[in-house]
Amino acid sequence: QVQLVESGGGLVQAGGSLRLSCEASISIFRVNVMGWYRQAPGKQREMVATIGRGGSTNYADSVKGRFTISRDDAKNSMYLQMNSLKPEDTAVYYCNMNWGRNFWGQGTQVTVSS
C-alpha cells in the first residue's frame, strides 16, 4: 500500500515562509503529475500547485509568484516552498499523487496569523 506523509506545517506570521515536504513510500518516477492541495473549514479542497515529470508547473492564481513546487524523484519526495504567506493561506495542505488511483497524505496544518 502506498503512503504519503506530509510535514513542515506550522504557525507563521503574515509575510513569513514555510517549506512543506511530502514523502512517498514507493517510487514516484512513474507519477506524471503530482501536486499540493489545500482545504480550509467550510471551503472545497483546491489545487495549489502541480508539477510534471519534465518539470512543468502550474499554480493557482492566488499563490503564483509566492509558492514554488519541486520534486526529488531520487528521494521519492515533493516539496512546496511558501513565501510571503498571507492569512488566507491558512488551511490543511495535502500531498496528492496518482498510481492509477489518487492517493492523499494525512495533511499538515498551515496557520498564518495577521
C-alpha positions in Angstrom: 0.0 0.0 0.0 1.3 3.4 -0.9 1.6 6.1 1.8 2.2 9.8 1.5 3.4 11.7 4.6 3.4 15.5 4.7 5.5 17.5 7.1 6.6 21.1 7.6 3.4 22.8 8.6 3.1 25.2 11.4 2.2 28.7 12.6 3.8 31.6 11.0 3.2 35.4 10.8 2.0 37.1 7.7 4.9 37.6 5.3 6.8 34.6 6.7 7.8 31.4 5.0 7.3 27.6 5.3 8.6 24.6 3.4 6.3 21.6 3.2 7.6 18.1 2.4 5.8 15.0 1.1 7.5 11.6 1.3 6.1 8.7 -0.6 6.5 5.1 0.4 7.2 3.9 -3.1 8.9 5.2 -6.2 7.5 8.4 -7.7 9.3 8.1 -11.1 6.1 6.7 -12.6 3.9 9.6 -11.4 3.5 12.0 -14.3 1.9 14.8 -12.3 1.7 15.3 -8.6 0.6 18.3 -6.5 -0.3 20.1 -3.4 -3.9 20.8 -2.5 -5.4 22.7 0.5 -8.6 22.8 2.3 -9.9 25.3 4.9 -13.1 24.8 7.0 -16.2 25.5 5.0 -14.3 25.5 1.7 -13.7 23.0 -1.0 -10.3 21.4 -1.4 -8.4 23.3 -4.0 -5.4 22.8 -6.2 -2.4 24.9 -5.0 0.4 23.7 -7.3 1.2 20.8 -9.6 4.4 19.5 -11.2 5.1 17.1 -14.0 7.9 14.7 -14.8 9.5 17.2 -17.2 9.4 20.0 -14.5 6.4 21.8 -15.9 4.4 23.5 -13.1 1.0 25.0 -12.6 -0.1 27.3 -9.8 -3.3 28.6 -8.5 -3.6 32.3 -9.3 -3.8 33.1 -5.6 -0.3 31.7 -4.9 1.5 32.4 -8.2 4.8 34.2 -7.6 4.8 33.3 -3.9 4.9 29.5 -3.8 7.3 27.1 -5.6 6.7 23.4 -6.1 9.5 21.0 -6.7 10.2 17.2 -6.7 13.1 15.0 -6.0 12.3 11.6 -7.5 15.5 10.0 -6.1 14.2 10.7 -2.6 10.5 10.0 -3.5 9.7 13.4 -2.3 7.8 16.5 -3.3 8.1 20.0 -1.7 6.3 23.3 -1.5 8.2 26.4 -0.7 5.8 29.0 0.6 6.9 32.7 0.8 5.1 35.9 1.6 2.4 33.9 3.4 -1.0 35.5 3.9 -3.8 34.8 6.4 -5.9 33.4 3.6 -3.3 30.7 3.0 -4.4 29.1 6.3 -5.5 25.6 5.6 -4.7 21.9 5.8 -2.3 21.1 3.0 -2.4 17.7 1.3 0.0 15.9 -0.9 -1.6 14.2 -3.9 -0.1 11.6 -6.3 -1.7 9.1 -8.7 -0.7 5.5 -9.4 -3.9 4.7 -11.3 -5.9 5.9 -8.3 -5.5 9.1 -6.4 -3.6 8.9 -3.1 -3.6 11.5 -0.4 -1.4 12.3 2.6 -2.9 12.9 6.0 -2.4 16.6 5.7 -0.3 19.2 7.5 -1.8 22.3 9.1 -0.6 25.7 8.0 -1.7 28.7 10.0 -0.8 32.3 9.1 -1.5 35.0 11.6 -2.2 38.6 10.7 
